[in-house]
Amino acid sequence: MANSTPEQRRCPTREDTTEVLIAHTINVPTCQKRQRNLYHKCFTCVHRNDGSVSAELRRPAPIVKLPAPPPTVAVG
């Protein structure tokens, strides 16, 4: 009987094809475990299970700096 190897994935494989600085080759069960544990690289990966949400919606919201409140005047 021949030895079968599980499918290997590059983690992460970015949707936008951008090369990542550090990547690992992992098997499918490890990939699924990382997704279940909310691994920080999964939200941009092509192998994520949530394929129904567009890339635009998964991007973090921009940080908006609110204006400072007006200074208070001490009455005395």
C-alpha positions in Angstrom: 0.0 0.0 0.0 1.4 3.4 -1.0 1.8 6.1 1.6 -0.6 9.0 1.0 0.4 12.5 2.2 -2.3 15.0 3.2 -2.8 18.1 1.2 -0.3 20.8 2.1 -1.1 24.5 2.2 1.1 27.5 2.5 0.0 29.5 5.6 -1.0 32.1 4.9 -1.8 32.3 1.2 -3.0 35.8 0.7 -6.0 36.6 -1.5 -4.3 39.6 -3.1 -1.2 37.4 -3.9 1.0 39.6 -1.8 4.0 37.6 -0.6 4.2 37.2 3.2 7.3 37.7 5.2 6.9 34.4 7.2 5.0 31.5 5.8 4.7 27.8 6.8 3.6 24.7 5.0 0.8 23.0 6.9 -1.7 20.2 6.4 -5.4 20.8 6.1 -6.3 19.7 9.7 -3.8 22.2 11.1 -5.3 24.9 8.8 -8.7 24.2 10.1 -7.6 24.2 13.7 -5.9 27.6 13.2 -9.1 29.0 11.7 -11.2 27.7 14.7 -8.8 29.3 17.1 -8.9 32.7 15.2 -5.3 32.6 14.1 -4.3 36.2 13.3 -3.3 35.4 9.7 -6.5 33.6 8.6 -8.6 36.6 7.8 -6.7 37.4 4.6 -6.0 33.8 3.5 -7.6 32.2 0.4 -8.2 29.0 2.4 -10.4 30.5 5.1 -13.8 29.0 5.5 -15.7 32.3 5.4 -15.5 32.8 1.6 -18.8 34.7 1.5 -17.5 38.0 2.8 -15.7 40.2 0.3 -12.1 41.3 0.9 -13.3 44.9 1.2 -15.5 44.0 4.2 -12.8 42.1 6.0 -10.4 45.0 6.0 -10.1 46.8 9.3 -11.9 50.0 9.6 -9.8 53.1 9.3 -8.9 54.9 12.5 -10.6 58.2 12.7 -9.2 60.9 15.0 -12.0 62.8 16.6 -11.5 66.5 17.4 -10.6 67.4 20.9 -13.5 68.6 23.1 -13.6 72.4 23.7 -11.6 73.5 26.8 -13.6 74.1 29.9 -13.6 77.5 31.5 -13.3 77.6 35.3 -15.8 79.9 36.9 -14.7 81.2 40.1 
